[in-house]
Amino acid sequence: MELAQGCRNKTELGRLKKGLTARATEVHPLTPAISMYAAELIDSLALSHGLRLADALIAATALEQGLTLLSANVRHFEPVTGLDLEAFHPASVD
């Protein structure tokens, strides 16, 4: 959802959806455990580091599922302890 929200027009949204489909991207639904984890992240990092709700949900999903988080905005997630974080550079992708 956050990726779609960042699209500036229908063309970008179409390219995003096509790219996600081509890469067999899996969507992980929110669970009560993820929601609780995200709430804990907000409590501990929103005031001190400016962590926002969408990023807390994304980080909590990665932590709960034991996944590496690939992000072009690494600095948003750096304060999250225990998160396996990898930088993504969109300009370097075909």
PyMOL Python script that loads the backbone (N, CA, C, O; Angstrom):
from pymol import cmd

cmd.read_pdbstr("""\
ATOM      1  N   MET A   1       0.814  -1.190   0.000  1.00  0.00           N
ATOM      2  CA  MET A   1       0.000   0.000   0.000  1.00  0.00           C
ATOM      3  C   MET A   1       0.862   1.260   0.000  1.00  0.00           C
ATOM      4  O   MET A   1       0.548   2.242  -0.672  1.00  0.00           O
ATOM      5  N   GLU A   2       1.952   1.214   0.764  1.00  0.00           N
ATOM      6  CA  GLU A   2       2.801   2.404   0.825  1.00  0.00           C
ATOM      7  C   GLU A   2       3.450   2.677  -0.531  1.00  0.00           C
ATOM      8  O   GLU A   2       3.602   3.835  -0.921  1.00  0.00           O
ATOM      9  N   LEU A   3       3.830   1.635  -1.245  1.00  0.00           N
ATOM     10  CA  LEU A   3       4.415   1.825  -2.572  1.00  0.00           C
ATOM     11  C   LEU A   3       3.393   2.451  -3.518  1.00  0.00           C
ATOM     12  O   LEU A   3       3.721   3.367  -4.273  1.00  0.00           O
ATOM     13  N   ALA A   4       2.172   1.964  -3.478  1.00  0.00           N
ATOM     14  CA  ALA A   4       1.123   2.511  -4.338  1.00  0.00           C
ATOM     15  C   ALA A   4       0.831   3.965  -3.980  1.00  0.00           C
ATOM     16  O   ALA A   4       0.598   4.792  -4.862  1.00  0.00           O
ATOM     17  N   GLN A   5       0.847   4.270  -2.701  1.00  0.00           N
ATOM     18  CA  GLN A   5       0.598   5.636  -2.246  1.00  0.00           C
ATOM     19  C   GLN A   5       1.657   6.596  -2.777  1.00  0.00           C
ATOM     20  O   GLN A   5       1.369   7.775  -2.989  1.00  0.00           O
ATOM     21  N   GLY A   6       2.864   6.113  -2.991  1.00  0.00           N
ATOM     22  CA  GLY A   6       3.948   6.956  -3.477  1.00  0.00           C
ATOM     23  C   GLY A   6       3.927   7.204  -4.976  1.00  0.00           C
ATOM     24  O   GLY A   6       4.686   8.037  -5.472  1.00  0.00           O
ATOM     25  N   CYS A   7       3.078   6.501  -5.703  1.00  0.00           N
ATOM     26  CA  CYS A   7       3.002   6.701  -7.155  1.00  0.00           C
ATOM     27  C   CYS A   7       2.388   8.063  -7.464  1.00  0.00           C
ATOM     28  O   CYS A   7       1.456   8.510  -6.795  1.00  0.00           O
ATOM     29  N   ARG A   8       2.929   8.708  -8.490  1.00  0.00           N
ATOM     30  CA  ARG A   8       2.466  10.049  -8.847  1.00  0.00           C
ATOM     31  C   ARG A   8       1.355  10.050  -9.874  1.00  0.00           C
ATOM     32  O   ARG A   8       0.676  11.062 -10.049  1.00  0.00           O
ATOM     33  N   ASN A   9       1.155   8.918 -10.565  1.00  0.00           N
ATOM     34  CA  ASN A   9       0.095   8.861 -11.573  1.00  0.00           C
ATOM     35  C   ASN A   9      -0.237   7.395 -11.879  1.00  0.00           C
ATOM     36  O   ASN A   9       0.397   6.482 -11.349  1.00  0.00           O
ATOM     37  N   LYS A  10      -1.238   7.184 -12.738  1.00  0.00           N
ATOM     38  CA  LYS A  10      -1.683   5.822 -13.060  1.00  0.00           C
ATOM     39  C   LYS A  10      -0.619   5.031 -13.802  1.00  0.00           C
ATOM     40  O   LYS A  10      -0.556   3.808 -13.675  1.00  0.00           O
ATOM     41  N   THR A  11       0.213   5.710 -14.572  1.00  0.00           N
ATOM     42  CA  THR A  11       1.290   5.020 -15.286  1.00  0.00           C
ATOM     43  C   THR A  11       2.275   4.416 -14.300  1.00  0.00           C
ATOM     44  O   THR A  11       2.653   3.252 -14.434  1.00  0.00           O
ATOM     45  N   GLU A  12       2.694   5.197 -13.310  1.00  0.00           N
ATOM     46  CA  GLU A  12       3.600   4.675 -12.287  1.00  0.00           C
ATOM     47  C   GLU A  12       2.958   3.537 -11.503  1.00  0.00           C
ATOM     48  O   GLU A  12       3.614   2.542 -11.197  1.00  0.00           O
ATOM     49  N   LEU A  13       1.684   3.682 -11.181  1.00  0.00           N
ATOM     50  CA  LEU A  13       0.985   2.632 -10.450  1.00  0.00           C
ATOM     51  C   LEU A  13       0.940   1.345 -11.270  1.00  0.00           C
ATOM     52  O   LEU A  13       1.134   0.254 -10.735  1.00  0.00           O
ATOM     53  N   GLY A  14       0.686   1.478 -12.556  1.00  0.00           N
ATOM     54  CA  GLY A  14       0.675   0.308 -13.441  1.00  0.00           C
ATOM     55  C   GLY A  14       2.043  -0.363 -13.505  1.00  0.00           C
ATOM     56  O   GLY A  14       2.140  -1.589 -13.452  1.00  0.00           O
ATOM     57  N   ARG A  15       3.096   0.438 -13.619  1.00  0.00           N
ATOM     58  CA  ARG A  15       4.458  -0.112 -13.642  1.00  0.00           C
ATOM     59  C   ARG A  15       4.800  -0.799 -12.334  1.00  0.00           C
ATOM     60  O   ARG A  15       5.436  -1.853 -12.331  1.00  0.00           O
ATOM     61  N   LEU A  16       4.385  -0.210 -11.226  1.00  0.00           N
ATOM     62  CA  LEU A  16       4.619  -0.813  -9.918  1.00  0.00           C
ATOM     63  C   LEU A  16       3.940  -2.178  -9.828  1.00  0.00           C
ATOM     64  O   LEU A  16       4.565  -3.166  -9.442  1.00  0.00           O
ATOM     65  N   LYS A  17       2.672  -2.225 -10.181  1.00  0.00           N
ATOM     66  CA  LYS A  17       1.928  -3.487 -10.100  1.00  0.00           C
ATOM     67  C   LYS A  17       2.525  -4.538 -11.018  1.00  0.00           C
ATOM     68  O   LYS A  17       2.625  -5.709 -10.649  1.00  0.00           O
ATOM     69  N   LYS A  18       2.923  -4.121 -12.215  1.00  0.00           N
ATOM     70  CA  LYS A  18       3.546  -5.051 -13.157  1.00  0.00           C
ATOM     71  C   LYS A  18       4.865  -5.589 -12.601  1.00  0.00           C
ATOM     72  O   LYS A  18       5.144  -6.785 -12.694  1.00  0.00           O
ATOM     73  N   GLY A  19       5.663  -4.707 -12.028  1.00  0.00           N
ATOM     74  CA  GLY A  19       6.946  -5.118 -11.461  1.00  0.00           C
ATOM     75  C   GLY A  19       6.782  -6.052 -10.276  1.00  0.00           C
ATOM     76  O   GLY A  19       7.531  -7.020 -10.143  1.00  0.00           O
ATOM     77  N   LEU A  20       5.817  -5.776  -9.417  1.00  0.00           N
ATOM     78  CA  LEU A  20       5.572  -6.647  -8.274  1.00  0.00           C
ATOM     79  C   LEU A  20       5.086  -8.021  -8.718  1.00  0.00           C
ATOM     80  O   LEU A  20       5.482  -9.039  -8.151  1.00  0.00           O
ATOM     81  N   THR A  21       4.241  -8.046  -9.717  1.00  0.00           N
ATOM     82  CA  THR A  21       3.749  -9.317 -10.255  1.00  0.00           C
ATOM     83  C   THR A  21       4.880 -10.104 -10.905  1.00  0.00           C
ATOM     84  O   THR A  21       4.987 -11.315 -10.710  1.00  0.00           O
ATOM     85  N   ALA A  22       5.719  -9.425 -11.674  1.00  0.00           N
ATOM     86  CA  ALA A  22       6.834 -10.090 -12.361  1.00  0.00           C
ATOM     87  C   ALA A  22       7.818 -10.711 -11.368  1.00  0.00           C
ATOM     88  O   ALA A  22       8.473 -11.707 -11.677  1.00  0.00           O
ATOM     89  N   ARG A  23       7.916 -10.133 -10.203  1.00  0.00           N
ATOM     90  CA  ARG A  23       8.847 -10.632  -9.189  1.00  0.00           C
ATOM     91  C   ARG A  23       8.172 -11.552  -8.174  1.00  0.00           C
ATOM     92  O   ARG A  23       8.761 -11.914  -7.155  1.00  0.00           O
ATOM     93  N   ALA A  24       6.921 -11.923  -8.472  1.00  0.00           N
ATOM     94  CA  ALA A  24       6.145 -12.817  -7.600  1.00  0.00           C
ATOM     95  C   ALA A  24       6.169 -12.336  -6.144  1.00  0.00           C
ATOM     96  O   ALA A  24       6.380 -13.118  -5.217  1.00  0.00           O
ATOM     97  N   THR A  25       5.949 -11.035  -5.975  1.00  0.00           N
ATOM     98  CA  THR A  25       5.958 -10.432  -4.651  1.00  0.00           C
ATOM     99  C   THR A  25       4.808 -10.985  -3.817  1.00  0.00           C
ATOM    100  O   THR A  25       3.672 -11.083  -4.281  1.00  0.00           O
ATOM    101  N   GLU A  26       5.122 -11.337  -2.599  1.00  0.00           N
ATOM    102  CA  GLU A  26       4.119 -11.876  -1.685  1.00  0.00           C
ATOM    103  C   GLU A  26       3.647 -10.781  -0.738  1.00  0.00           C
ATOM    104  O   GLU A  26       4.458 -10.059  -0.157  1.00  0.00           O
ATOM    105  N   VAL A  27       2.346 -10.664  -0.590  1.00  0.00           N
ATOM    106  CA  VAL A  27       1.763  -9.692   0.328  1.00  0.00           C
ATOM    107  C   VAL A  27       1.461 -10.411   1.635  1.00  0.00           C
ATOM    108  O   VAL A  27       0.790 -11.443   1.649  1.00  0.00           O
ATOM    109  N   HIS A  28       1.962  -9.857   2.729  1.00  0.00           N
ATOM    110  CA  HIS A  28       1.745 -10.437   4.048  1.00  0.00           C
ATOM    111  C   HIS A  28       0.634  -9.662   4.744  1.00  0.00           C
ATOM    112  O   HIS A  28       0.770  -8.458   4.964  1.00  0.00           O
ATOM    113  N   PRO A  29      -0.449 -10.323   5.090  1.00  0.00           N
ATOM    114  CA  PRO A  29      -1.551  -9.612   5.753  1.00  0.00           C
ATOM    115  C   PRO A  29      -1.184  -9.213   7.174  1.00  0.00           C
ATOM    116  O   PRO A  29      -0.350  -9.849   7.818  1.00  0.00           O
ATOM    117  N   LEU A  30      -1.813  -8.160   7.646  1.00  0.00           N
ATOM    118  CA  LEU A  30      -1.621  -7.752   9.027  1.00  0.00           C
ATOM    119  C   LEU A  30      -2.290  -8.775   9.937  1.00  0.00           C
ATOM    120  O   LEU A  30      -3.366  -9.290   9.633  1.00  0.00           O
ATOM    121  N   THR A  31      -1.644  -9.051  11.038  1.00  0.00           N
ATOM    122  CA  THR A  31      -2.180  -9.967  12.042  1.00  0.00           C
ATOM    123  C   THR A  31      -2.244  -9.223  13.363  1.00  0.00           C
ATOM    124  O   THR A  31      -1.636  -8.161  13.502  1.00  0.00           O
ATOM    125  N   PRO A  32      -2.968  -9.759  14.331  1.00  0.00           N
ATOM    126  CA  PRO A  32      -2.953  -9.108  15.647  1.00  0.00           C
ATOM    127  C   PRO A  32      -1.540  -8.977  16.220  1.00  0.00           C
ATOM    128  O   PRO A  32      -1.222  -7.967  16.847  1.00  0.00           O
ATOM    129  N   ALA A  33      -0.693  -9.982  16.012  1.00  0.00           N
ATOM    130  CA  ALA A  33       0.681  -9.923  16.527  1.00  0.00           C
ATOM    131  C   ALA A  33       1.463  -8.797  15.863  1.00  0.00           C
ATOM    132  O   ALA A  33       2.208  -8.084  16.535  1.00  0.00           O
ATOM    133  N   ILE A  34       1.305  -8.629  14.558  1.00  0.00           N
ATOM    134  CA  ILE A  34       1.987  -7.540  13.844  1.00  0.00           C
ATOM    135  C   ILE A  34       1.484  -6.187  14.347  1.00  0.00           C
ATOM    136  O   ILE A  34       2.276  -5.270  14.563  1.00  0.00           O
ATOM    137  N   SER A  35       0.180  -6.062  14.532  1.00  0.00           N
ATOM    138  CA  SER A  35      -0.393  -4.805  15.031  1.00  0.00           C
ATOM    139  C   SER A  35       0.148  -4.460  16.410  1.00  0.00           C
ATOM    140  O   SER A  35       0.472  -3.304  16.684  1.00  0.00           O
ATOM    141  N   MET A  36       0.246  -5.466  17.279  1.00  0.00           N
ATOM    142  CA  MET A  36       0.778  -5.223  18.622  1.00  0.00           C
ATOM    143  C   MET A  36       2.256  -4.828  18.563  1.00  0.00           C
ATOM    144  O   MET A  36       2.695  -3.929  19.281  1.00  0.00           O
ATOM    145  N   TYR A  37       3.013  -5.503  17.706  1.00  0.00           N
ATOM    146  CA  TYR A  37       4.435  -5.190  17.546  1.00  0.00           C
ATOM    147  C   TYR A  37       4.595  -3.751  17.029  1.00  0.00           C
ATOM    148  O   TYR A  37       5.448  -3.004  17.508  1.00  0.00           O
ATOM    149  N   ALA A  38       3.770  -3.378  16.052  1.00  0.00           N
ATOM    150  CA  ALA A  38       3.828  -2.021  15.499  1.00  0.00           C
ATOM    151  C   ALA A  38       3.500  -0.986  16.573  1.00  0.00           C
ATOM    152  O   ALA A  38       4.132   0.069  16.633  1.00  0.00           O
ATOM    153  N   ALA A  39       2.522  -1.280  17.413  1.00  0.00           N
ATOM    154  CA  ALA A  39       2.161  -0.354  18.493  1.00  0.00           C
ATOM    155  C   ALA A  39       3.341  -0.176  19.456  1.00  0.00           C
ATOM    156  O   ALA A  39       3.599   0.934  19.922  1.00  0.00           O
ATOM    157  N   GLU A  40       4.048  -1.256  19.750  1.00  0.00           N
ATOM    158  CA  GLU A  40       5.237  -1.168  20.615  1.00  0.00           C
ATOM    159  C   GLU A  40       6.324  -0.313  19.964  1.00  0.00           C
ATOM    160  O   GLU A  40       6.988   0.477  20.635  1.00  0.00           O
ATOM    161  N   LEU A  41       6.498  -0.478  18.655  1.00  0.00           N
ATOM    162  CA  LEU A  41       7.494   0.329  17.942  1.00  0.00           C
ATOM    163  C   LEU A  41       7.121   1.809  17.984  1.00  0.00           C
ATOM    164  O   LEU A  41       7.982   2.663  18.194  1.00  0.00           O
ATOM    165  N   ILE A  42       5.849   2.109  17.784  1.00  0.00           N
ATOM    166  CA  ILE A  42       5.391   3.502  17.849  1.00  0.00           C
ATOM    167  C   ILE A  42       5.653   4.066  19.243  1.00  0.00           C
ATOM    168  O   ILE A  42       6.171   5.173  19.386  1.00  0.00           O
ATOM    169  N   ASP A  43       5.288   3.293  20.272  1.00  0.00           N
ATOM    170  CA  ASP A  43       5.497   3.753  21.653  1.00  0.00           C
ATOM    171  C   ASP A  43       6.961   4.068  21.930  1.00  0.00           C
ATOM    172  O   ASP A  43       7.273   5.034  22.627  1.00  0.00           O
ATOM    173  N   SER A  44       7.860   3.249  21.384  1.00  0.00           N
ATOM    174  CA  SER A  44       9.270   3.422  21.715  1.00  0.00           C
ATOM    175  C   SER A  44      10.040   4.318  20.739  1.00  0.00           C
ATOM    176  O   SER A  44      11.098   4.834  21.097  1.00  0.00           O
ATOM    177  N   LEU A  45       9.537   4.513  19.522  1.00  0.00           N
ATOM    178  CA  LEU A  45      10.346   5.233  18.525  1.00  0.00           C
ATOM    179  C   LEU A  45       9.674   6.434  17.855  1.00  0.00           C
ATOM    180  O   LEU A  45      10.347   7.192  17.156  1.00  0.00           O
ATOM    181  N   ALA A  46       8.390   6.623  18.044  1.00  0.00           N
ATOM    182  CA  ALA A  46       7.721   7.737  17.349  1.00  0.00           C
ATOM    183  C   ALA A  46       8.234   9.095  17.825  1.00  0.00           C
ATOM    184  O   ALA A  46       8.556   9.959  17.009  1.00  0.00           O
ATOM    185  N   LEU A  47       8.310   9.281  19.121  1.00  0.00           N
ATOM    186  CA  LEU A  47       8.749  10.579  19.636  1.00  0.00           C
ATOM    187  C   LEU A  47      10.250  10.783  19.487  1.00  0.00           C
ATOM    188  O   LEU A  47      10.700  11.879  19.152  1.00  0.00           O
ATOM    189  N   SER A  48      11.016   9.744  19.732  1.00  0.00           N
ATOM    190  CA  SER A  48      12.472   9.889  19.707  1.00  0.00           C
ATOM    191  C   SER A  48      13.058   9.892  18.299  1.00  0.00           C
ATOM    192  O   SER A  48      14.061  10.561  18.049  1.00  0.00           O
ATOM    193  N   HIS A  49      12.447   9.155  17.380  1.00  0.00           N
ATOM    194  CA  HIS A  49      13.024   9.011  16.041  1.00  0.00           C
ATOM    195  C   HIS A  49      12.055   9.348  14.905  1.00  0.00           C
ATOM    196  O   HIS A  49      12.426   9.266  13.735  1.00  0.00           O
ATOM    197  N   GLY A  50      10.829   9.722  15.235  1.00  0.00           N
ATOM    198  CA  GLY A  50       9.866  10.109  14.211  1.00  0.00           C
ATOM    199  C   GLY A  50       9.285   8.944  13.426  1.00  0.00           C
ATOM    200  O   GLY A  50       8.823   9.131  12.301  1.00  0.00           O
ATOM    201  N   LEU A  51       9.300   7.738  14.002  1.00  0.00           N
ATOM    202  CA  LEU A  51       8.749   6.580  13.305  1.00  0.00           C
ATOM    203  C   LEU A  51       7.259   6.791  13.071  1.00  0.00           C
ATOM    204  O   LEU A  51       6.519   7.129  13.995  1.00  0.00           O
ATOM    205  N   ARG A  52       6.825   6.591  11.832  1.00  0.00           N
ATOM    206  CA  ARG A  52       5.434   6.793  11.443  1.00  0.00           C
ATOM    207  C   ARG A  52       4.705   5.451  11.388  1.00  0.00           C
ATOM    208  O   ARG A  52       5.339   4.395  11.369  1.00  0.00           O
ATOM    209  N   LEU A  53       3.392   5.494  11.361  1.00  0.00           N
ATOM    210  CA  LEU A  53       2.567   4.298  11.425  1.00  0.00           C
ATOM    211  C   LEU A  53       2.873   3.305  10.308  1.00  0.00           C
ATOM    212  O   LEU A  53       3.075   2.122  10.579  1.00  0.00           O
ATOM    213  N   ALA A  54       2.913   3.761   9.066  1.00  0.00           N
ATOM    214  CA  ALA A  54       3.153   2.839   7.947  1.00  0.00           C
ATOM    215  C   ALA A  54       4.499   2.139   8.104  1.00  0.00           C
ATOM    216  O   ALA A  54       4.601   0.931   7.894  1.00  0.00           O
ATOM    217  N   ASP A  55       5.519   2.888   8.468  1.00  0.00           N
ATOM    218  CA  ASP A  55       6.846   2.284   8.648  1.00  0.00           C
ATOM    219  C   ASP A  55       6.864   1.316   9.829  1.00  0.00           C
ATOM    220  O   ASP A  55       7.545   0.292   9.780  1.00  0.00           O
ATOM    221  N   ALA A  56       6.123   1.632  10.887  1.00  0.00           N
ATOM    222  CA  ALA A  56       6.037   0.723  12.029  1.00  0.00           C
ATOM    223  C   ALA A  56       5.371  -0.583  11.622  1.00  0.00           C
ATOM    224  O   ALA A  56       5.811  -1.655  12.036  1.00  0.00           O
ATOM    225  N   LEU A  57       4.322  -0.509  10.821  1.00  0.00           N
ATOM    226  CA  LEU A  57       3.635  -1.722  10.347  1.00  0.00           C
ATOM    227  C   LEU A  57       4.542  -2.543   9.435  1.00  0.00           C
ATOM    228  O   LEU A  57       4.563  -3.772   9.518  1.00  0.00           O
ATOM    229  N   ILE A  58       5.280  -1.873   8.579  1.00  0.00           N
ATOM    230  CA  ILE A  58       6.209  -2.561   7.671  1.00  0.00           C
ATOM    231  C   ILE A  58       7.316  -3.246   8.470  1.00  0.00           C
ATOM    232  O   ILE A  58       7.616  -4.418   8.241  1.00  0.00           O
ATOM    233  N   ALA A  59       7.914  -2.523   9.396  1.00  0.00           N
ATOM    234  CA  ALA A  59       8.990  -3.094  10.213  1.00  0.00           C
ATOM    235  C   ALA A  59       8.469  -4.249  11.064  1.00  0.00           C
ATOM    236  O   ALA A  59       9.121  -5.289  11.166  1.00  0.00           O
ATOM    237  N   ALA A  60       7.311  -4.071  11.667  1.00  0.00           N
ATOM    238  CA  ALA A  60       6.739  -5.123  12.507  1.00  0.00           C
ATOM    239  C   ALA A  60       6.446  -6.377  11.689  1.00  0.00           C
ATOM    240  O   ALA A  60       6.642  -7.491  12.175  1.00  0.00           O
ATOM    241  N   THR A  61       5.983  -6.208  10.465  1.00  0.00           N
ATOM    242  CA  THR A  61       5.724  -7.360   9.598  1.00  0.00           C
ATOM    243  C   THR A  61       7.016  -8.107   9.311  1.00  0.00           C
ATOM    244  O   THR A  61       7.061  -9.333   9.413  1.00  0.00           O
ATOM    245  N   ALA A  62       8.061  -7.383   8.955  1.00  0.00           N
ATOM    246  CA  ALA A  62       9.353  -8.021   8.672  1.00  0.00           C
ATOM    247  C   ALA A  62       9.891  -8.739   9.910  1.00  0.00           C
ATOM    248  O   ALA A  62      10.382  -9.863   9.809  1.00  0.00           O
ATOM    249  N   LEU A  63       9.802  -8.104  11.063  1.00  0.00           N
ATOM    250  CA  LEU A  63      10.289  -8.715  12.293  1.00  0.00           C
ATOM    251  C   LEU A  63       9.477  -9.959  12.648  1.00  0.00           C
ATOM    252  O   LEU A  63      10.045 -11.003  12.972  1.00  0.00           O
ATOM    253  N   GLU A  64       8.175  -9.850  12.587  1.00  0.00           N
ATOM    254  CA  GLU A  64       7.288 -10.958  12.960  1.00  0.00           C
ATOM    255  C   GLU A  64       7.439 -12.150  12.016  1.00  0.00           C
ATOM    256  O   GLU A  64       7.343 -13.301  12.442  1.00  0.00           O
ATOM    257  N   GLN A  65       7.676 -11.868  10.728  1.00  0.00           N
ATOM    258  CA  GLN A  65       7.792 -12.926   9.730  1.00  0.00           C
ATOM    259  C   GLN A  65       9.230 -13.405   9.538  1.00  0.00           C
ATOM    260  O   GLN A  65       9.469 -14.365   8.806  1.00  0.00           O
ATOM    261  N   GLY A  66      10.189 -12.742  10.190  1.00  0.00           N
ATOM    262  CA  GLY A  66      11.591 -13.117  10.047  1.00  0.00           C
ATOM    263  C   GLY A  66      12.138 -12.820   8.658  1.00  0.00           C
ATOM    264  O   GLY A  66      12.920 -13.596   8.111  1.00  0.00           O
ATOM    265  N   LEU A  67      11.721 -11.692   8.094  1.00  0.00           N
ATOM    266  CA  LEU A  67      12.095 -11.312   6.727  1.00  0.00           C
ATOM    267  C   LEU A  67      13.099 -10.168   6.714  1.00  0.00           C
ATOM    268  O   LEU A  67      13.180  -9.386   7.661  1.00  0.00           O
ATOM    269  N   THR A  68      13.859 -10.081   5.633  1.00  0.00           N
ATOM    270  CA  THR A  68      14.724  -8.927   5.398  1.00  0.00           C
ATOM    271  C   THR A  68      13.863  -7.818   4.818  1.00  0.00           C
ATOM    272  O   THR A  68      13.067  -8.052   3.909  1.00  0.00           O
ATOM    273  N   LEU A  69      14.022  -6.618   5.340  1.00  0.00           N
ATOM    274  CA  LEU A  69      13.290  -5.466   4.831  1.00  0.00           C
ATOM    275  C   LEU A  69      14.168  -4.744   3.817  1.00  0.00           C
ATOM    276  O   LEU A  69      15.257  -4.275   4.149  1.00  0.00           O
ATOM    277  N   LEU A  70      13.696  -4.659   2.604  1.00  0.00           N
ATOM    278  CA  LEU A  70      14.370  -3.962   1.522  1.00  0.00           C
ATOM    279  C   LEU A  70      13.722  -2.595   1.388  1.00  0.00           C
ATOM    280  O   LEU A  70      12.522  -2.506   1.130  1.00  0.00           O
ATOM    281  N   SER A  71      14.494  -1.527   1.560  1.00  0.00           N
ATOM    282  CA  SER A  71      13.913  -0.191   1.553  1.00  0.00           C
ATOM    283  C   SER A  71      14.839   0.828   0.904  1.00  0.00           C
ATOM    284  O   SER A  71      16.059   0.765   1.056  1.00  0.00           O
ATOM    285  N   ALA A  72      14.248   1.757   0.187  1.00  0.00           N
ATOM    286  CA  ALA A  72      14.993   2.893  -0.352  1.00  0.00           C
ATOM    287  C   ALA A  72      15.143   3.975   0.718  1.00  0.00           C
ATOM    288  O   ALA A  72      15.918   4.916   0.549  1.00  0.00           O
ATOM    289  N   ASN A  73      14.405   3.840   1.809  1.00  0.00           N
ATOM    290  CA  ASN A  73      14.460   4.799   2.916  1.00  0.00           C
ATOM    291  C   ASN A  73      15.005   4.122   4.166  1.00  0.00           C
ATOM    292  O   ASN A  73      14.320   4.042   5.185  1.00  0.00           O
ATOM    293  N   VAL A  74      16.222   3.643   4.087  1.00  0.00           N
ATOM    294  CA  VAL A  74      16.839   2.904   5.180  1.00  0.00           C
ATOM    295  C   VAL A  74      16.823   3.712   6.478  1.00  0.00           C
ATOM    296  O   VAL A  74      16.609   3.150   7.552  1.00  0.00           O
ATOM    297  N   ARG A  75      17.043   5.001   6.389  1.00  0.00           N
ATOM    298  CA  ARG A  75      17.115   5.823   7.605  1.00  0.00           C
ATOM    299  C   ARG A  75      15.809   5.787   8.403  1.00  0.00           C
ATOM    300  O   ARG A  75      15.829   5.981   9.618  1.00  0.00           O
ATOM    301  N   HIS A  76      14.672   5.541   7.736  1.00  0.00           N
ATOM    302  CA  HIS A  76      13.403   5.447   8.455  1.00  0.00           C
ATOM    303  C   HIS A  76      13.382   4.254   9.401  1.00  0.00           C
ATOM    304  O   HIS A  76      12.698   4.276  10.425  1.00  0.00           O
ATOM    305  N   PHE A  77      14.138   3.207   9.053  1.00  0.00           N
ATOM    306  CA  PHE A  77      14.066   1.952   9.787  1.00  0.00           C
ATOM    307  C   PHE A  77      15.291   1.670  10.658  1.00  0.00           C
ATOM    308  O   PHE A  77      15.273   0.723  11.445  1.00  0.00           O
ATOM    309  N   GLU A  78      16.345   2.463  10.538  1.00  0.00           N
ATOM    310  CA  GLU A  78      17.578   2.212  11.288  1.00  0.00           C
ATOM    311  C   GLU A  78      17.387   2.129  12.804  1.00  0.00           C
ATOM    312  O   GLU A  78      18.088   1.350  13.449  1.00  0.00           O
ATOM    313  N   PRO A  79      16.469   2.895  13.401  1.00  0.00           N
ATOM    314  CA  PRO A  79      16.324   2.804  14.857  1.00  0.00           C
ATOM    315  C   PRO A  79      15.650   1.507  15.343  1.00  0.00           C
ATOM    316  O   PRO A  79      15.641   1.234  16.543  1.00  0.00           O
ATOM    317  N   VAL A  80      15.093   0.717  14.434  1.00  0.00           N
ATOM    318  CA  VAL A  80      14.364  -0.487  14.833  1.00  0.00           C
ATOM    319  C   VAL A  80      15.361  -1.607  15.136  1.00  0.00           C
ATOM    320  O   VAL A  80      16.038  -2.111  14.240  1.00  0.00           O
ATOM    321  N   THR A  81      15.437  -1.981  16.391  1.00  0.00           N
ATOM    322  CA  THR A  81      16.367  -3.006  16.850  1.00  0.00           C
ATOM    323  C   THR A  81      15.964  -4.384  16.326  1.00  0.00           C
ATOM    324  O   THR A  81      14.793  -4.763  16.351  1.00  0.00           O
ATOM    325  N   GLY A  82      16.975  -5.121  15.850  1.00  0.00           N
ATOM    326  CA  GLY A  82      16.748  -6.496  15.418  1.00  0.00           C
ATOM    327  C   GLY A  82      16.240  -6.641  14.002  1.00  0.00           C
ATOM    328  O   GLY A  82      16.030  -7.761  13.537  1.00  0.00           O
ATOM    329  N   LEU A  83      16.039  -5.544  13.308  1.00  0.00           N
ATOM    330  CA  LEU A  83      15.513  -5.585  11.949  1.00  0.00           C
ATOM    331  C   LEU A  83      16.627  -5.884  10.954  1.00  0.00           C
ATOM    332  O   LEU A  83      17.655  -5.205  10.949  1.00  0.00           O
ATOM    333  N   ASP A  84      16.430  -6.887  10.120  1.00  0.00           N
ATOM    334  CA  ASP A  84      17.371  -7.196   9.037  1.00  0.00           C
ATOM    335  C   ASP A  84      17.023  -6.257   7.887  1.00  0.00           C
ATOM    336  O   ASP A  84      16.021  -6.452   7.199  1.00  0.00           O
ATOM    337  N   LEU A  85      17.844  -5.252   7.685  1.00  0.00           N
ATOM    338  CA  LEU A  85      17.549  -4.151   6.768  1.00  0.00           C
ATOM    339  C   LEU A  85      18.549  -4.111   5.630  1.00  0.00           C
ATOM    340  O   LEU A  85      19.756  -4.207   5.851  1.00  0.00           O
ATOM    341  N   GLU A  86      18.055  -3.970   4.426  1.00  0.00           N
ATOM    342  CA  GLU A  86      18.903  -3.891   3.237  1.00  0.00           C
ATOM    343  C   GLU A  86      18.487  -2.685   2.401  1.00  0.00           C
ATOM    344  O   GLU A  86      17.298  -2.465   2.169  1.00  0.00           O
ATOM    345  N   ALA A  87      19.464  -1.908   1.950  1.00  0.00           N
ATOM    346  CA  ALA A  87      19.188  -0.733   1.130  1.00  0.00           C
ATOM    347  C   ALA A  87      18.832  -1.129  -0.292  1.00  0.00           C
ATOM    348  O   ALA A  87      19.419  -2.043  -0.871  1.00  0.00           O
ATOM    349  N   PHE A  88      17.864  -0.424  -0.833  1.00  0.00           N
ATOM    350  CA  PHE A  88      17.412  -0.596  -2.214  1.00  0.00           C
ATOM    351  C   PHE A  88      17.616   0.728  -2.928  1.00  0.00           C
ATOM    352  O   PHE A  88      17.229   1.781  -2.423  1.00  0.00           O
ATOM    353  N   HIS A  89      18.228   0.670  -4.112  1.00  0.00           N
ATOM    354  CA  HIS A  89      18.494   1.882  -4.873  1.00  0.00           C
ATOM    355  C   HIS A  89      17.698   1.839  -6.171  1.00  0.00           C
ATOM    356  O   HIS A  89      18.141   1.227  -7.143  1.00  0.00           O
ATOM    357  N   PRO A  90      16.511   2.490  -6.205  1.00  0.00           N
ATOM    358  CA  PRO A  90      15.620   2.416  -7.369  1.00  0.00           C
ATOM    359  C   PRO A  90      16.269   2.848  -8.671  1.00  0.00           C
ATOM    360  O   PRO A  90      15.935   2.306  -9.725  1.00  0.00           O
ATOM    361  N   ALA A  91      17.178   3.798  -8.634  1.00  0.00           N
ATOM    362  CA  ALA A  91      17.792   4.299  -9.862  1.00  0.00           C
ATOM    363  C   ALA A  91      18.646   3.228 -10.549  1.00  0.00           C
ATOM    364  O   ALA A  91      18.912   3.326 -11.747  1.00  0.00           O
ATOM    365  N   SER A  92      19.075   2.211  -9.799  1.00  0.00           N
ATOM    366  CA  SER A  92      19.923   1.194 -10.364  1.00  0.00           C
ATOM    367  C   SER A  92      19.153   0.008 -10.934  1.00  0.00           C
ATOM    368  O   SER A  92      19.755  -0.967 -11.385  1.00  0.00           O
ATOM    369  N   VAL A  93      17.812   0.088 -10.915  1.00  0.00           N
ATOM    370  CA  VAL A  93      16.967  -0.990 -11.420  1.00  0.00           C
ATOM    371  C   VAL A  93      16.495  -0.656 -12.828  1.00  0.00           C
ATOM    372  O   VAL A  93      16.146   0.488 -13.117  1.00  0.00           O
ATOM    373  N   ASP A  94      16.486  -1.657 -13.702  1.00  0.00           N
ATOM    374  CA  ASP A  94      16.014  -1.434 -15.085  1.00  0.00           C
ATOM    375  C   ASP A  94      14.549  -1.112 -15.125  1.00  0.00           C
ATOM    376  O   ASP A  94      13.994  -0.897 -16.203  1.00  0.00           O
TER     377      ASP A  94
END
""", "prot")
cmd.dss("prot")
cmd.show_as("cartoon", "prot")
cmd.util.cbc("prot")
cmd.orient("prot")
